[in-house]
């Protein structure tokens, strides 16, 4: 894969930035292609394996349970190793091997196929979450603070474009009228195998990245010391509380959205492709806007705005009676989602101390995985007690609470900064 080097040059950043940015973007592009091949239609694949609404809920919730018990120990272990990059590469490889195993599921007895796929997806989250969380921390090692927002924004922009093109190709193939029954299952198997192969090139691009601001000495912390270190940091503690409140509502909606699209509005691969592509188009053109706003207004303000936009998404979805209207709703959601996924990592790195960054990111990942394990189950429970529309409205309420928390944090930080300026 070739990229024009001029795209990665910045008038105020050096050659190291341009070099790392090139491979950072390439890695992100390949990662998103792998995700598109293995996850974009995973719930529809589960549906074609005759998975129920309960299977779809478990598909969203179980990975969180696995990550709860794995992430912090893995981050502590990785912080102590002398070669973090090599260890992360092995984790990425383990995750890609799980994707390859998905292709074997249709060979099993039909009665156990749905649950087997759900369990494999959950187990995959150990190497997946560990490697992705470590990569978030690693972003702070390969880019300096003033470079991060621009690097993350550019990576997300190209990654979204790659995801959009991949979904277009996959959706077109899966929507061909002559493909049905066992043939479409075979196509999914081919996609899983192809995702594994591309994943090997993704890992190769990751090894090209070079640290520019990192602590090369292993960190010898035990769990008790790590806990004191994390919770003694007030800035991180406040951010973590706000993030958990929002993530709870954010993740609660994931299975509900899928159930509404597939079970209620009967979306097939063609409609899922249309909705995914239109959302990605908006996201592609939005990343630049959010990056400029972050540089102008700061992470706390943008975090509050984007999460409020995402809080309204469940309400708009509940008011979308057809797949056509739902597609329009997804474009609006895509605009705010692009801002959220850009600013949340930038905000997290901003509040983490340099030396113990990987540990702090690991704690954030673990706690948000606790919400991931619980909130989809609550969403499914609310659905069983009422209906999809009430469940979506309650999801919106939880998201609004999280967004309000970020607005309070933004005002608090603004006042604190003004007070500090006056004292100086």
Secondary structure per residue as TSV (DSSP state, phi and psi in degrees):
chain	resnum	aa	ss	phi	psi
A	1	X	-	360.0	125.9
A	2	X	-	-111.4	140.6
A	3	X	-	-126.7	146.4
A	4	X	-	-71.7	119.3
A	5	X	G	-61.5	-24.4
A	6	X	G	-62.2	-26.8
A	7	X	G	-65.0	-24.3
A	8	X	G	-104.9	7.3
A	9	X	-	-91.3	142.4
A	10	X	-	-133.4	134.3
A	11	X	T	-62.6	-26.5
A	12	X	T	-106.7	-2.2
A	13	X	S	-111.4	155.4
A	14	X	-	-88.8	-171.7
A	15	X	H	-66.1	-34.0
A	16	X	H	-61.9	-39.8
A	17	X	H	-62.4	-48.1
A	18	X	H	-61.1	-42.2
A	19	X	H	-64.1	-51.3
A	20	X	H	-65.5	-37.5
A	21	X	H	-61.7	-39.4
A	22	X	H	-58.4	-51.2
A	23	X	H	-77.9	-24.8
A	24	X	H	-64.2	-44.0
A	25	X	H	-68.7	-45.4
A	26	X	H	-59.2	-43.8
A	27	X	H	-60.8	-42.1
A	28	X	H	-65.4	-39.6
A	29	X	H	-62.2	-49.4
A	30	X	H	-65.0	-38.3
A	31	X	H	-59.8	-44.7
A	32	X	H	-69.6	-32.4
A	33	X	H	-65.1	-42.0
A	34	X	H	-60.7	-44.4
A	35	X	H	-64.0	-39.0
A	36	X	H	-64.2	-43.2
A	37	X	H	-69.1	-32.4
A	38	X	H	-103.7	-23.5
A	39	X	H	-124.1	-24.3
A	40	X	T	-56.9	-37.3
A	41	X	T	-116.3	20.9
A	42	X	H	-62.6	-40.8
A	43	X	H	-69.4	-33.0
A	44	X	H	-70.8	-35.5
A	45	X	H	-61.4	-42.9
A	46	X	H	-62.5	-39.5
A	47	X	H	-63.2	-40.5
A	48	X	H	-72.1	-19.1
A	49	X	T	-85.0	8.5
A	50	X	T	69.6	36.6
A	51	X	-	-73.9	147.1
A	52	X	-	-93.5	179.6
A	53	X	H	-61.7	-34.2
A	54	X	H	-64.8	-40.7
A	55	X	H	-61.8	-40.4
A	56	X	H	-64.3	-40.3
A	57	X	H	-64.5	-44.9
A	58	X	H	-62.9	-35.7
A	59	X	H	-57.8	-35.9
A	60	X	H	-85.2	-30.8
A	61	X	H	-92.5	-41.0
A	62	X	H	-59.9	-38.1
A	63	X	H	-55.9	-32.8
A	64	X	H	-65.9	-39.7
A	65	X	H	-61.7	-41.8
A	66	X	H	-63.3	-44.9
A	67	X	H	-67.3	-29.1
A	68	X	H	-55.7	-44.4
A	69	X	H	-91.1	-6.7
A	70	X	H	-108.5	-34.4
A	71	X	H	-66.5	-54.2
A	72	X	H	-63.5	-46.8
A	73	X	H	-57.6	-39.3
A	74	X	H	-66.1	-39.3
A	75	X	H	-68.3	-39.4
A	76	X	H	-63.4	-43.4
A	77	X	H	-63.3	-42.6
A	78	X	H	-69.8	-31.8
A	79	X	H	-67.3	-25.8
A	80	X	H	-87.5	-16.3
A	81	X	-	-77.8	151.0
A	82	X	S	-83.1	-16.9
A	83	X	-	-129.1	79.7
A	84	X	H	-61.9	-39.2
A	85	X	H	-61.6	-43.6
A	86	X	H	-64.5	-41.0
A	87	X	H	-65.6	-42.7
A	88	X	H	-62.4	-39.4
A	89	X	H	-60.7	-39.6
A	90	X	H	-65.1	-37.2
A	91	X	H	-66.0	-42.7
A	92	X	H	-59.2	-42.4
A	93	X	H	-63.5	-42.2
A	94	X	H	-59.4	-41.1
A	95	X	H	-63.2	-42.2
A	96	X	H	-68.1	-30.1
A	97	X	H	-67.3	-34.6
A	98	X	H	-63.1	-41.3
A	99	X	H	-59.3	-41.0
A	100	X	H	-61.7	-35.4
A	101	X	H	-67.3	-24.6
A	102	X	H	-58.6	-32.9
A	103	X	T	-66.1	-17.5
A	104	X	T	-89.2	-14.6
A	105	X	G	-57.8	-44.3
A	106	X	G	-62.3	-13.0
A	107	X	G	-82.6	-10.0
A	108	X	S	-82.6	165.1
A	109	X	-	-55.1	136.0
A	110	X	H	-52.6	-33.6
A	111	X	H	-66.9	-24.6
A	112	X	H	-108.1	-1.3
A	113	X	H	-60.5	-49.2
A	114	X	H	-58.7	-48.0
A	115	X	H	-69.7	-35.0
A	116	X	H	-62.1	-43.6
A	117	X	H	-63.1	-41.3
A	118	X	H	-63.1	-44.7
A	119	X	H	-66.4	-43.2
A	120	X	H	-61.6	-40.4
A	121	X	H	-62.3	-41.1
A	122	X	H	-65.3	-46.0
A	123	X	H	-64.8	-33.8
A	124	X	H	-61.7	-23.3
A	125	X	H	-68.4	-17.3
A	126	X	H	-64.9	-59.7
A	127	X	H	-68.5	-31.0
A	128	X	H	-66.5	-52.9
A	129	X	H	-64.9	-41.3
A	130	X	H	-60.0	-46.4
A	131	X	H	-70.9	-42.0
A	132	X	H	-67.7	-41.4
A	133	X	H	-62.7	-43.8
A	134	X	H	-63.6	-36.1
A	135	X	H	-67.3	-35.0
A	136	X	H	-60.3	-45.8
A	137	X	H	-65.0	-40.3
A	138	X	H	-62.4	-26.3
A	139	X	H	-60.1	-30.5
A	140	X	H	-75.1	-17.4
A	141	X	H	-86.9	-27.0
A	142	X	H	-100.4	-10.7
A	143	X	S	-134.5	141.8
A	144	X	-	-78.0	160.9
A	145	X	H	-50.6	-42.5
A	146	X	H	-72.6	-12.4
A	147	X	H	-97.1	-17.6
A	148	X	H	-66.0	-47.3
A	149	X	H	-59.3	-43.2
A	150	X	H	-65.3	-42.0
A	151	X	H	-65.6	-45.4
A	152	X	H	-64.4	-42.1
A	153	X	H	-62.5	-45.5
A	154	X	H	-66.8	-40.5
A	155	X	H	-61.1	-47.3
A	156	X	H	-62.3	-36.4
A	157	X	H	-64.1	-50.6
A	158	X	H	-69.3	-35.5
A	159	X	H	-64.8	-39.5
A	160	X	H	-64.8	-41.0
A	161	X	H	-61.2	-44.0
A	162	X	H	-63.1	-41.9
A	163	X	H	-64.1	-39.8
A	164	X	H	-63.4	-45.8
A	165	X	H	-66.9	-39.4
A	166	X	H	-63.6	-43.2
A	167	X	H	-64.8	-35.7
A	168	X	H	-62.7	-45.5
A	169	X	H	-66.4	-48.2
A	170	X	H	-63.2	-45.6
A	171	X	H	-63.2	-38.7
A	172	X	H	-63.3	-43.9
A	173	X	H	-65.4	-44.9
A	174	X	H	-71.7	-17.6
A	175	X	T	-95.2	-2.8
A	176	X	-	-60.7	126.2
A	177	X	T	-60.4	-31.6
A	178	X	T	-73.9	-10.6
A	179	X	-	-94.0	119.4
A	180	X	-	-156.0	167.8
A	181	X	T	58.7	-130.0
A	182	X	H	-64.8	-29.2
A	183	X	H	-61.6	-39.8
A	184	X	H	-71.4	-31.8
A	185	X	H	-64.6	-40.3
A	186	X	H	-61.6	-39.0
A	187	X	H	-61.4	-43.2
A	188	X	H	-59.0	-40.7
A	189	X	H	-62.3	-40.6
A	190	X	H	-63.4	-41.1
A	191	X	H	-63.2	-41.4
A	192	X	H	-62.7	-43.3
A	193	X	H	-65.4	-40.0
A	194	X	H	-66.0	-37.1
A	195	X	H	-61.1	-38.9
A	196	X	H	-63.0	-44.5
A	197	X	H	-64.0	-45.8
A	198	X	H	-65.0	-32.7
A	199	X	H	-60.7	-30.6
A	200	X	H	-66.3	-39.7
A	201	X	H	-69.4	-33.6
A	202	X	H	-60.6	-45.4
A	203	X	H	-63.1	-39.3
A	204	X	H	-61.7	-41.5
A	205	X	H	-66.5	-33.8
A	206	X	H	-62.5	-41.1
A	207	X	H	-65.7	-15.2
A	208	X	T	-76.4	-20.5
A	209	X	-	-67.3	144.0
A	210	X	-	-124.9	134.5
A	211	X	-	-69.8	139.1
A	212	X	S	-120.8	-19.6
A	213	X	S	-150.1	78.3
A	214	X	-	-137.2	162.6
A	215	X	-	-95.1	114.1
A	216	X	-	-79.6	-12.5
A	217	X	S	-82.4	133.1
A	218	X	-	-60.1	147.1
A	219	X	-	-102.4	118.4
A	220	X	-	-98.3	86.6
A	221	X	-	-119.0	140.9
A	222	X	-	-96.4	177.2
A	223	X	H	-61.8	-41.3
A	224	X	H	-64.6	-45.2
A	225	X	H	-63.9	-38.6
A	226	X	H	-63.6	-40.8
A	227	X	H	-62.4	-44.5
A	228	X	H	-63.7	-40.2
A	229	X	H	-61.6	-43.6
A	230	X	H	-71.5	-52.1
A	231	X	H	-78.5	-6.3
A	232	X	T	-83.8	-6.7
A	233	X	-	-94.8	105.6
A	234	X	H	-64.1	-42.6
A	235	X	H	-61.3	-42.7
A	236	X	H	-68.2	-39.2
A	237	X	H	-61.7	-42.5
A	238	X	H	-66.4	-45.5
A	239	X	H	-60.6	-41.7
A	240	X	H	-62.6	-42.0
A	241	X	H	-61.7	-46.8
A	242	X	H	-62.7	-42.7
A	243	X	H	-63.7	-41.5
A	244	X	H	-64.9	-41.3
A	245	X	H	-60.5	-44.2
A	246	X	H	-72.7	-43.3
A	247	X	H	-59.6	-34.1
A	248	X	H	-59.2	-47.6
A	249	X	H	-73.0	-36.6
A	250	X	H	-59.8	-49.5
A	251	X	H	-75.9	-25.4
A	252	X	H	-60.7	-32.4
A	253	X	H	-78.7	-17.8
A	254	X	H	-57.5	-55.6
A	255	X	H	-68.0	-32.2
A	256	X	H	-64.6	-40.9
A	257	X	H	-61.6	-44.4
A	258	X	H	-64.3	-45.1
A	259	X	H	-61.8	-42.1
A	260	X	I	-64.5	-43.3
A	261	X	I	-66.2	-47.8
A	262	X	I	-90.2	-45.0
A	263	X	I	-84.8	-33.1
A	264	X	I	-95.9	-46.6
A	265	X	S	-98.0	-1.8
A	266	X	-	57.4	47.7
A	267	X	-	-71.6	132.4
A	268	X	-	-99.7	-173.2
A	269	X	H	-59.9	-32.8
A	270	X	H	-63.6	-47.9
A	271	X	H	-68.9	-37.1
A	272	X	H	-62.1	-35.3
A	273	X	H	-67.1	-46.2
A	274	X	H	-59.7	-46.1
A	275	X	H	-66.4	-40.0
A	276	X	H	-66.1	-41.7
A	277	X	H	-69.7	-44.8
A	278	X	H	-62.5	-39.0
A	279	X	H	-65.4	-41.6
A	280	X	H	-68.7	-32.2
A	281	X	H	-61.5	-46.5
A	282	X	H	-63.2	-42.1
A	283	X	H	-62.2	-42.4
A	284	X	H	-57.0	-44.3
A	285	X	H	-84.3	-7.4
A	286	X	H	-93.1	-24.6
A	287	X	H	-58.0	-41.6
A	288	X	H	-61.5	-40.7
A	289	X	H	-61.9	-46.6
A	290	X	H	-67.0	-35.2
A	291	X	H	-62.7	-43.2
A	292	X	H	-64.5	-39.0
A	293	X	H	-68.7	-37.0
A	294	X	H	-61.9	-45.0
A	295	X	H	-65.5	-29.2
A	296	X	H	-87.0	-45.3
A	297	X	H	-104.9	-19.1
A	298	X	-	94.9	159.8
A	299	X	H	-61.3	-45.0
A	300	X	H	-58.8	-44.0
A	301	X	H	-65.6	-46.7
A	302	X	H	-64.7	-36.9
A	303	X	H	-60.0	-41.1
A	304	X	H	-66.4	-42.5
A	305	X	H	-67.3	-47.8
A	306	X	H	-65.8	-39.1
A	307	X	H	-69.3	-31.0
A	308	X	H	-67.2	-39.4
A	309	X	H	-61.3	-41.7
A	310	X	H	-70.2	-25.8
A	311	X	H	-65.8	-27.6
A	312	X	T	-83.0	-13.0
A	313	X	H	-57.9	-47.6
A	314	X	H	-59.7	-35.0
A	315	X	H	-67.3	-41.3
A	316	X	H	-66.2	-36.5
A	317	X	H	-66.9	-41.8
A	318	X	H	-62.8	-26.1
A	319	X	T	-93.1	12.8
A	320	X	-	-108.2	97.6
A	321	X	-	-80.8	-13.3
A	322	X	S	-130.2	162.2
A	323	X	H	-66.0	-31.1
A	324	X	H	-65.0	-47.6
A	325	X	H	-66.7	-36.5
A	326	X	H	-63.1	-33.6
A	327	X	H	-63.7	-41.1
A	328	X	H	-64.3	-42.0
A	329	X	H	-58.4	-40.4
A	330	X	H	-65.4	-30.9
A	331	X	H	-67.7	-39.3
A	332	X	H	-65.7	-42.9
A	333	X	H	-62.3	-37.6
A	334	X	H	-61.5	-35.5
A	335	X	H	-60.8	-47.6
A	336	X	H	-78.1	-30.1
A	337	X	H	-63.8	-40.8
A	338	X	H	-59.9	-38.6
A	339	X	H	-69.1	-40.7
A	340	X	H	-65.2	-47.0
A	341	X	H	-70.9	-20.1
A	342	X	H	-80.3	-48.3
A	343	X	H	-78.7	-25.7
A	344	X	H	-68.8	-39.5
A	345	X	H	-71.7	-41.3
A	346	X	H	-61.4	-40.0
A	347	X	H	-67.6	-41.4
A	348	X	H	-62.4	-46.7
A	349	X	H	-64.2	-30.3
A	350	X	H	-66.2	-34.6
A	351	X	H	-95.8	-3.4
A	352	X	S	-93.3	133.3
A	353	X	-	-67.0	147.6
A	354	X	S	-60.2	-47.6
A	355	X	T	-64.4	-41.6
A	356	X	T	-108.7	28.8
A	357	X	H	-57.4	-45.4
A	358	X	H	-60.9	-37.9
A	359	X	H	-65.6	-45.5
A	360	X	H	-63.1	-43.8
A	361	X	H	-62.8	-37.5
A	362	X	H	-64.2	-39.1
A	363	X	H	-64.6	-44.0
A	364	X	H	-59.6	-44.5
A	365	X	H	-64.2	-41.6
A	366	X	H	-63.8	-46.5
A	367	X	H	-68.6	-36.4
A	368	X	H	-72.4	-22.6
A	369	X	H	-75.5	-26.0
A	370	X	H	-64.7	-44.3
A	371	X	H	-65.0	-35.0
A	372	X	H	-64.7	-34.9
A	373	X	H	-72.5	-30.2
A	374	X	H	-98.2	-44.3
A	375	X	H	-65.3	-39.8
A	376	X	H	-62.2	-35.1
A	377	X	H	-65.5	-39.3
A	378	X	H	-64.6	-41.3
A	379	X	H	-59.7	-42.6
A	380	X	H	-66.7	-36.8
A	381	X	H	-65.1	-43.6
A	382	X	H	-62.8	-37.0
A	383	X	H	-63.6	-40.4
A	384	X	H	-68.7	-28.2
A	385	X	H	-83.4	-27.3
A	386	X	S	-131.6	-112.8
A	387	X	-	-151.6	174.8
A	388	X	H	-62.0	-32.7
A	389	X	H	-72.1	-42.6
A	390	X	H	-66.2	-40.6
A	391	X	H	-61.9	-39.9
A	392	X	H	-66.8	-38.6
A	393	X	H	-66.4	-39.2
A	394	X	H	-66.4	-37.0
A	395	X	H	-59.9	-43.2
A	396	X	H	-61.0	-38.7
A	397	X	H	-60.1	-47.8
A	398	X	H	-62.1	-38.7
A	399	X	H	-66.4	-38.9
A	400	X	H	-63.9	-40.6
A	401	X	H	-59.1	-44.3
A	402	X	H	-63.9	-40.2
A	403	X	H	-66.6	-40.6
A	404	X	H	-60.7	-37.8
A	405	X	H	-60.9	-40.0
A	406	X	H	-68.9	-33.6
A	407	X	H	-65.6	-42.0
A	408	X	H	-62.3	-42.8
A	409	X	H	-62.4	-41.5
A	410	X	H	-61.2	-45.4
A	411	X	H	-66.2	-38.2
A	412	X	H	-62.7	-45.3
A	413	X	H	-68.4	-34.0
A	414	X	H	-64.8	-43.4
A	415	X	H	-67.1	-39.5
A	416	X	H	-63.5	-42.4
A	417	X	H	-66.3	-39.3
A	418	X	H	-64.5	-40.7
A	419	X	H	-65.0	-40.9
A	420	X	H	-64.9	-38.9
A	421	X	H	-64.1	-38.1
A	422	X	H	-67.0	-42.8
A	423	X	H	-64.7	-37.6
A	424	X	-	-70.3	360.0
